[in-house]
């Protein structure tokens, strides 16, 4: 109930026409040393719930026979990439990022988790990969980074590239924040989450998060970038009420059903089960309980999200 009460005042502010214009980020690459280090510490903040959501969507949407190889674009310090290996069993993973410091840190994180033999990281421009590795992966993911793109034309190019990188039987998944309706609402939402970052000493990350909330695409904008000449069905998931995240899924060719299996139970999500004791030890029991309630609310918002279908080319 406490979680719901925190977000209820924000819901009313989202009703009405979009007023807040997009403000691109000062830089599209995070490579300042302190910003990189702080990004690596976000698994003890509420940002971890977006990784949990991304893992659950892939779990439900992927085909049983297509769960071996994956490429994670704009991987940052490798949090989501390593989650794919640890919780979904992908055995041949590549994380790609344009920031050399991020890639170095991702390799350290993989080594610390004993996943260096399963996951590799490389520095590359993610906008120009499709010619090198066409139709190579069971999963192509791109989380929390579409707003780094300069314009919607580049986002559309990224989605077309992801389509080409994935095997016909593979899955494409983009997940990002969504721009809220007004500046006032955006600042209230940022303040709602700021406590985590301030208490963990992640002030630089909070600054980056604030810039991201103004740079992200509205659902209408992002939907316009989804490929129209693809062999896949595409689905755009947008939570109702307060759409702070949005997800684009490109389905295996020939399939027109979004999910292949049910969700995990609220308390059965492998990431939540794994991290809950750590949150209790590293942060506090109260924060761990609050985060579990936040997860239940976020999961419900995705389960009941609006679904916009884009059909394959005729």
Secondary structure, 3 states (H helix, E strand, C coil): CHHHHHHHHHHHHCCCCCCCCCCCCCCCCCCCHHHHHHHCCHHHCCCHHHHHHHHHHHHHHCCCCCCCEEEEECCCCCHHHHHHHHHHCCCEEEEEECCHHHHHHHHHHHHHCCCCCCEEEEECCHHHCCCCCCCCEEEEEEECCHHHCCCHHHHHHHHHHHHHHEEEEEEEEEEEECCCCCHHHHHHHHHHHHHHHHHCCCHHHHHHHHHHHHHCCCHHHHHCCCCCCCCCCEEEEECCCCCCEEEEEECCCCCCCCCCCCCCCCCCCHHHHHHHHHHHHHCCHHHHHHHHHHHHHHHHHHHCCEEEEECCCC
